[in-house]
Amino acid sequence: MDGDVAAFARGGSSRIGWRARLKRRTLLRAAGGAGAIGAGLGGYAFGYEPGVALRVVQHRLAPANWPADLRLSIALIADPHCGGPHTPLPRLARAVAMANAMQPDLVVLLGDYLADHRFVTDRPSFREVADVLAGLRAPLGVHAVLGNHDWWEDPAAQAGEAPLPAAAADFAAAGLPILHNAARRLVHDGRPIWLGGLGSQWAYRNRSALRGADDLAATLAAFTDDAPAILLAHEPDIFPQVPGRVAVTLSGHTHGGQVRIRGYSPIVPSRYGNRYAYGAVEEEGRHLVVSGGIGNSMLPVRFGMPSEVTMVELGGPQA
């Protein structure tokens, strides 16, 4: 009997050891798989999506105060943040080519043209960025506003010693004059259209608060007749104040949160959180489109929010 007990003990130890080895192998394989998945997701979020993926996102709108028989296509380029590891000038040139291939009637540039984070690798000048963007083509022209980072780049503008940042002069020299709390009257298919450009709502920063250079009242006052109107506003937070007089407000700034999962972005640079984080928004018959943009800020990462050239179509049979 003692021999039987010893034999059982030896067999039991063997079975326990085999199970332990199997468990260790399973755990090691799982850990290896998890590591591979983590590395893959990291490569996707820090490499492919922010630095390679570039798509065209289209929105077709039918605002009540836009003539249904007046079709207008608008290409939006927002937040290039050129100079980071994923946004060299050739990548911006690729976005320009994609926009031109869509043959828009109008192109708008929504600000934040240079990278700002610690991962800047080879940052160009504003003029170099403007020269690339000057390659955009549209019958109604290319029109630009400045973003908060464009203001933050200029100490003189921050100190109130200059009415606009130096970037405005660089863009004007490249044939892209900035719209700042003003409007331009365009003519499309023989009919007038107003295009307003709002100053940045985050133009001035200090340790205690952000202050804007925006003047919505002055911009709206520049619409001197009842022709349909479009408003460019780098930050979308102005939207609740925009009257129904404006057919659509076009914005950038948020980058769609850069990380977006099932329609939710954990971090959005807006006091409204996800309300105006991304895409087409309609409130009480008023329309807003927020582009996901091209570059990134704070961290060189995108996940669930690939870089984009945004197309907006107003009116026409497809609206």
C-alpha positions in Angstrom: 0.0 0.0 0.0 2.8 2.3 0.8 4.2 1.6 -2.7 0.8 2.4 -4.3 0.7 5.7 -2.4 4.2 6.5 -3.5 3.4 5.6 -7.1 0.3 7.8 -7.0 2.3 10.6 -5.5 4.9 10.4 -8.2 2.1 10.3 -10.9 0.3 13.2 -9.2 3.5 15.3 -9.2 4.0 14.5 -12.8 0.5 15.6 -13.7 0.8 18.7 -11.6 4.1 19.6 -13.2 2.7 19.1 -16.7 -0.3 21.3 -16.0 2.0 24.0 -14.6 4.2 23.9 -17.6 1.2 24.0 -19.9 -0.2 27.0 -17.9 3.1 28.8 -18.2 3.3 28.2 -21.9 -0.3 29.5 -22.4 0.5 32.6 -20.3 3.7 33.2 -22.3 1.9 32.8 -25.6 -0.9 35.1 -24.4 1.6 37.7 -23.2 3.5 37.4 -26.5 0.2 37.9 -28.4 -0.8 40.8 -26.3 2.6 42.4 -26.8 2.3 41.9 -30.6 -1.2 43.4 -30.6 0.0 46.3 -28.4 2.9 46.9 -30.7 0.6 46.7 -33.7 -1.9 49.2 -32.2 0.9 51.5 -31.2 2.4 51.4 -34.7 -1.1 52.1 -36.1 -1.9 54.9 -33.7 1.5 56.6 -33.7 2.5 55.7 -37.3 0.0 54.6 -39.9 -3.1 56.6 -39.0 -1.5 60.0 -38.3 1.3 59.7 -40.9 0.1 57.6 -43.8 -3.7 57.5 -43.9 -5.3 60.5 -45.6 -8.9 60.3 -46.8 -11.6 62.5 -48.3 -14.7 62.8 -46.1 -17.8 64.2 -47.7 -20.8 66.0 -46.2 -23.9 66.9 -48.3 -26.1 69.5 -46.6 -29.4 71.2 -47.5 -29.6 74.2 -45.2 -33.0 75.9 -45.2 -31.5 79.3 -45.9 -29.4 78.0 -48.9 -31.0 78.0 -52.3 -31.8 74.4 -53.2 -31.0 75.0 -56.8 -27.5 76.5 -56.1 -25.0 73.7 -55.9 -21.7 74.6 -54.3 -18.8 72.3 -53.4 -16.2 73.4 -50.8 -12.9 71.7 -49.9 -11.7 72.2 -46.4 -8.1 71.9 -45.3 -7.8 72.3 -41.5 -4.9 72.1 -39.0 -2.0 70.9 -41.1 0.4 71.5 -38.1 3.3 71.1 -40.5 6.7 70.1 -39.1 5.8 67.3 -36.9 7.0 63.7 -37.6 3.9 63.0 -39.6 3.3 66.3 -41.4 6.2 67.3 -43.6 5.4 69.5 -46.5 5.1 66.6 -49.0 2.2 65.3 -47.0 0.5 68.7 -47.2 1.2 68.6 -50.9 -0.6 65.3 -51.1 -3.6 66.8 -49.4 -3.5 69.7 -51.9 -3.5 67.2 -54.8 -6.4 65.3 -53.3 -8.4 68.5 -52.9 -7.7 69.6 -56.4 -8.8 66.2 -57.7 -12.2 66.8 -56.2 -12.5 69.9 -58.4 -14.3 72.0 -55.7 -15.9 75.4 -56.5 -14.3 76.9 -53.4 -11.4 76.0 -51.1 -11.1 77.2 -47.5 -8.2 77.0 -45.1 -9.1 76.8 -41.4 -5.9 77.6 -39.6 -3.1 76.1 -37.4 -0.5 75.7 -40.1 2.6 74.8 -38.0 3.4 72.0 -35.5 3.6 73.0 -31.9 4.4 70.0 -29.8 7.7 68.7 -28.5 8.0 66.1 -31.3 8.6 68.7 -34.0 11.2 67.3 -36.4 11.7 69.7 -39.3 9.3 72.6 -39.1 9.0 74.9 -42.1 8.1 78.6 -42.1 4.7 80.0 -42.6 5.7 81.1 -46.0 6.8 77.6 -47.1 3.4 76.2 -45.9 1.6 79.0 -47.7 3.5 78.3 -50.9 2.3 74.7 -50.9 -1.3 75.7 -50.2 -1.1 78.2 -53.0 -1.2 75.2 -55.3 -4.9 74.7 -54.5 -7.2 75.5 -57.4 -10.9 76.5 -57.4 -13.0 78.8 -59.5 -14.1 80.8 -56.4 -10.5 80.9 -55.0 -8.8 79.9 -51.9 -9.7 81.7 -48.7 -8.0 81.4 -45.3 -8.4 82.2 -41.6 -5.8 81.9 -38.8 -6.0 79.5 -35.9 -5.0 79.9 -32.3 -1.5 78.4 -32.8 -0.8 80.8 -35.6 -1.5 83.6 -33.1 0.6 82.0 -30.4 3.6 81.8 -32.7 4.0 85.6 -32.7 5.1 87.4 -29.6 4.3 90.8 -31.0 0.7 89.8 -31.7 0.5 88.2 -28.2 1.6 91.5 -26.7 -0.9 93.5 -28.7 1.8 95.2 -30.7 0.5 93.9 -34.0 -3.1 93.6 -35.3 -2.4 90.3 -36.9 0.3 87.7 -36.6 3.2 87.7 -39.1 1.6 84.6 -40.6 -1.0 86.8 -42.2 1.6 88.7 -44.2 3.3 85.4 -45.3 0.0 84.0 -46.6 -0.9 87.3 -48.3 2.5 87.2 -50.1 1.7 83.7 -51.3 -1.6 85.0 -52.8 -3.7 83.8 -49.8 -5.0 86.9 -48.0 -6.4 86.2 -44.5 -10.0 86.8 -43.7 -10.2 88.3 -40.2 -13.6 89.4 -38.8 -14.5 90.3 -42.4 -16.4 89.0 -45.4 -15.9 88.6 -49.1 -18.7 88.7 -51.7 -18.3 85.9 -54.2 -20.3 85.2 -57.4 -21.2 81.6 -58.2 -23.3 80.7 -61.3 -24.1 84.4 -61.6 -25.4 84.6 -58.0 -23.8 86.3 -55.0 -22.5 84.4 -51.9 -21.0 85.8 -48.8 -17.9 84.2 -47.2 -17.1 85.4 -43.7 -14.0 84.7 -41.7 -13.9 85.0 -37.9 -10.8 85.7 -35.9 -9.5 83.0 -33.6 -11.5 82.6 -30.3 -8.2 81.4 -28.6 -5.9 84.0 -30.0 -4.3 85.3 -26.8 -3.1 83.1 -24.1 -1.6 83.8 -20.7 -1.3 81.8 -17.4 -4.9 82.5 -16.3 -7.1 82.5 -19.4 -7.5 82.4 -23.1 -8.9 85.5 -24.9 -10.2 85.7 -28.5 -9.5 88.0 -31.4 -13.0 87.2 -32.8 -15.7 89.7 -33.5 -18.8 87.9 -34.7 -20.9 91.1 -34.8 -18.4 92.8 -37.2 -18.2 89.7 -39.4 -22.0 89.4 -39.7 -22.3 93.2 -40.3 -20.0 92.7 -43.4 -22.9 90.7 -45.0 -24.5 93.8 -46.6 -27.3 92.1 -48.4 -29.4 89.0 -48.1 -27.2 86.7 -50.3 -26.6 83.3 -48.7 -23.7 83.3 -46.3 -21.0 80.9 -45.1 -18.9 81.4 -42.0 -15.3 80.2 -41.4 -14.4 79.9 -37.7 -11.3 78.0 -36.7 -12.8 77.0 -33.3 -16.3 75.6 -33.4 -17.3 76.9 -30.0 -18.8 80.0 -31.6 -21.6 78.0 -33.2 -24.3 78.5 -30.5 -24.0 82.3 -31.2 -24.2 82.0 -35.0 -27.6 83.1 -36.2 -29.7 81.3 -38.8 -28.6 84.0 -41.3 -25.5 81.8 -41.8 -26.2 78.7 -43.9 -23.2 76.7 -42.6 -20.3 77.3 -40.2 -17.0 75.5 -41.2 -14.5 74.8 -38.5 -11.4 72.8 -37.5 -9.3 73.0 -34.3 -10.5 69.8 -32.6 -8.8 67.3 -34.9 -11.8 65.2 -34.1 -10.2 64.6 -30.7 -7.4 62.7 -32.5 -8.6 59.6 -30.7 -12.2 58.7 -31.4 -13.9 55.4 -30.5 -17.5 54.7 -31.5 -18.2 58.4 -32.0 -16.7 59.4 -28.7 -13.5 61.4 -28.2 -12.0 61.3 -24.7 -10.2 64.7 -25.0 -11.6 67.6 -27.1 -10.2 71.2 -27.0 -13.7 72.6 -26.6 -15.8 73.7 -23.7 -18.6 71.7 -25.2 -16.8 68.4 -25.2 -18.0 66.0 -27.9 -20.9 68.2 -28.9 -18.8 69.9 -31.6 -15.9 67.4 -31.7 -16.3 66.2 -35.3 -18.4 66.0 -38.4 -21.7 67.5 -39.5 -23.8 69.0 -36.7 -27.4 70.4 -37.0 -29.0 72.3 -34.2 -32.4 74.1 -34.6 -31.9 74.1 -38.4 -28.4 75.6 -38.2 -25.5 73.7 -39.7 -21.9 73.2 -38.6 -19.2 71.0 -40.1 -16.0 70.3 -38.1 -13.2 68.8 -40.1 -10.9 66.2 -38.5 -8.0 68.0 -40.1 -4.6 66.7 -41.2 -2.0 67.2 -38.4 -1.9 66.6 -34.7 -1.2 68.6 -31.5 0.1 67.7 -28.1 1.0 64.1 -29.1 1.7 62.7 -32.6 -1.1 60.2 -32.4 -4.4 59.5 -34.1 -6.7 56.5 -33.6 -10.1 56.1 -35.1 -9.7 59.6 -36.6 -7.6 59.4 -39.8 -6.3 62.7 -41.3 -8.7 64.1 -43.9 -9.5 66.5 -46.6 -13.1 67.5 -46.0 -15.7 68.2 -48.8 -18.9 70.0 -48.2 -21.7 70.1 -50.8 -24.5 72.6 -50.5 -27.7 72.5 -52.5 -28.2 70.6 -55.8 -29.9 67.3 -56.4 -27.6 65.2 -54.2 -28.2 67.3 -51.0 
